[in-house]
Amino acid sequence: MGNESTRAAYRTHAAEYTRILGSVEDMHELDQQRIRRWAAGIDGQMIDAGCGPGHWTNYLH
C-alpha cells in the first residue's frame, strides 16, 4: 500500500470514527474540562500516534 492509499484509507476511517463516536466538542462539558486540566499540566510537546481520528489533537490545538 503506497503512502497516498494509506492516507486515503485513514481519512475514510477517521471520518467514520468521528461519525460514530463524535468529537471532543460533542462530549459533556465536564469531560472537556478534564481534558483541558490534563493538558494544562503538560510541559512540552505531545504526539497523537494513531489513536483515533486526531480529535483530541485538534481540540487541544
N, C-alpha and C positions, 0 to 999 in steps of 0.2 A: 504494500500500500504506500503510495507516494505521499509527500507532505500535504499537497493540496487535497487529496482524497481523505486524508486523516482529518484535516481541518474541517472539511465539509461534513464528515460523519459526526464530528464533535459538535459542530453548530446545530445539526439536526437533533442530536440527543440533548444538548443544553436547552434548547427551546422546549423540548418535551418535558424535561425535568422541571423547568420553571412553570410550565403549564400545569403540571400535575401537583407539584408541591408548593407553588407560589414563590414569592420573592421575600426578602427581608422586610420590605415595606408592607407586605401582607401580614406579617407577624403581629402579635399583640404588642402594644406599646411597652409593656414591662419587659418583654423579651428583647425588644430593640434597645431599651435602656441597659439591660445586662450586657449586650454586645458592646455598646458604647463604653461602659465602665471597664469591661475587659480590655478593649482596645486602648483606653487611656493609660493602662498600665504597661503597655508595650513600649520598650525603648529600643528602637532600631527598626530594621526592615522586616517585613513578613513576606512569605510566599504562599500562594494558593496553588497547591500542587495537585490539580486534578480531582478536587473533592467537590464535584458538582459543577454547576454552570458558571461559577465565579460570582455568584450573587453576594456573598459576604465581601469579597474584594471590591466589587462595585459599590456596595453600601458604605464600606469604610473609606473608600476613596473620596 
